[in-house]
Amino acid sequence: MKIYAVKISDINEEELDKLCLSIDSEKRHRIERFINKKDKLRASIGEILIRSIIIRELNIENEYIKFGKNQYGKPYLQGYPDFNFNISHSEDFVVCAVDSKPVGIDIEAVKRIEYKDIAKNFFTEREFNYIVKQKSDIQLNKFYEIWTLKESYMKCIGKGFSTPLKSFSVCMDKYEDIRVIIDKQYENYIFKIFDISMDYKMAVCSLNREISDNIIIVDQNNLINNYFDLFQGDEVYNGNQ
């Protein structure tokens, strides 16, 4: 497994438009519908990040990279069933996990919200009690831990929010081992929580037996420049795909 993270920084509109033109037409049209500039940038960075990883690891030329989606909308790389990936972004980060088995990743910026109301309405009783029994100064962090763990699991199984949030519980024992419980049975999924930055929580869920501790930090400017260098003059780069 490899986990990648890009810290987002602003770019001008011309650079952003140029970046969008380097992406296949279907994805480009979806990105162009975003109103917020930062949403466009995060989506574009996520797209060129996974494409760059695929080109490097699988030696596939960009124009031959073809993505599909399962019935719930989770993307996959067509023709490579052993290459699994998942992308998440929040505020200033875009993250991606790549694995030989199904994988899910979620990152969330920690914000001061009414977490007790949200947890009571959307989390299981076990999860809610786990949060409110903590010391008051760490309850918000514990809420975000549960939130990212739940999302990483739903993304790992490939169903996203079509899975009812209360249909399963993620729980941590006194040794901080994380498990998922469905119908009182433990499932064979592995989890890990990352404090990628002071104000963020990130979780990864996998069917593999081990999750990497290492996060590969990718510089945004290097990512963009290297991507353009690969495809200067290419049909995709010129937006003619």
C-alpha positions, -999 to +999 in steps of 0.1 A: +000+000+000+011+036-007-006+067+007+000+101-010-009+136+001-008+169-017-010+202+002-031+226-019-019+261-028-037+286-049-029+290-087-041+316-111-071+310-134-050+306-165-030+278-149-061+262-136-077+263-170-046+248-185-047+220-159-083+212-167-075+209-204-050+181-196-078+160-182-101+137-202-133+154-214-158+137-191-139+145-160-131+180-173-168+188-178-176+177-143-148+199-129-159+229-149-193+227-133-179+236-099-185+272-089-158+274-063-123+278-076-108+257-048-132+228-056-120+229-092-084+229-080-088+200-056-106+179-081-080+186-108-051+178-085-068+145-074-071+136-111-036+143-121-022+127-089-039+093-097-029+096-133+007+103-124+008+073-100-007+050-127+018+062-153+047+057-130+037+024-114+019+006-143+038+023-172+005+032-190+005+062-212-019+089-201-042+086-232-047+049-225-058+053-189-095+044-187-115+047-156-148+030-149-173+032-120-191+006-101-229+008-096-223+031-065-200+055-083-166+043-070-140+047-097-116+020-108-089+015-134-103-006-163-083-037-170-063-037-138-083-055-111-052-057-088-048-019-088-072-003-063-072+033-054-093+059-035-091+097-033-103+121-007-099+158-002-108+184+023-099+221+025-061+222+019-054+185+013-059+160-015-050+124-004-049+091-023-044+055-012-033+028-036-034-009-028-036-044-043-069-050-026-100-027-020-091+004-001-108+035+013-094+068+025-111+098+040-097+131+052-116+158+071-107+193+083-115+195+120-141+222+125-160+234+155-194+218+149-223+205+169-207+170+169-229+155+196-261+162+176-245+148+144-232+117+162-265+111+179-284+112+147-260+094+123-237+072+144-246+040+163-252+041+200-218+024+205-200+051+186-219+079+202-211+066+237-175+062+228-173+099+219-192+114+248-174+093+274-141+109+265-128+140+283-146+170+269-114+186+253-108+155+231-144+147+222-143+167+189-112+148+178-128+115+187-158+124+167-137+131+136-118+099+141-151+079+140-163+100+111-132+094+089-131+057+099-167+052+089-163+070+056-131+051+048-149+018+054-179+028+032-155+038+004-134+006+008-165-016+003-173+005-027-208+016-017-202+050-002-233+066+014-256+041+000-245+021+031-267+033+061-244+049+086-260+031+115-258-003+098-223-008+112-201+003+141-164+011+142-150+006+176-116+009+194-106-012+223-084-002+252-054-010+230-067+013+203-072-016+179-099-006+154-126-030+142-158-028+123-189-047+136-219-057+115-247-076+131-226-082+162-198-098+140-163-085+135-154-080+099-119-085+084-111-049+076-079-032+088-080+005+098-054+032+106-059+068+118-034+095+107-029+130+122-017+143+089-018+179+102-029+195+134-063+205+122-071+173+101-080+137+107-075+110+081-084+073+081-076+044+058-095+011+056-081-019+037-086-056+033-049-061+033-033-072+066-012-041+070-015-004+063+016+017+057+027+042+083+044+063+056+027+092+038+043+102+006+041+140+005+038+153-031+046+190-038+018+205-058+040+225-082+062+196-089+032+174-095+018+199-120+051+206-138+060+169-141+026+161-154+028+188-181+063+178-190+051+143-197+024+154-221+037+185-238+023+184-273+002+153-264-034+152-277-047+150-241-026+180-231-041+201-259-076+193-248-086+174-280-095+140-264 
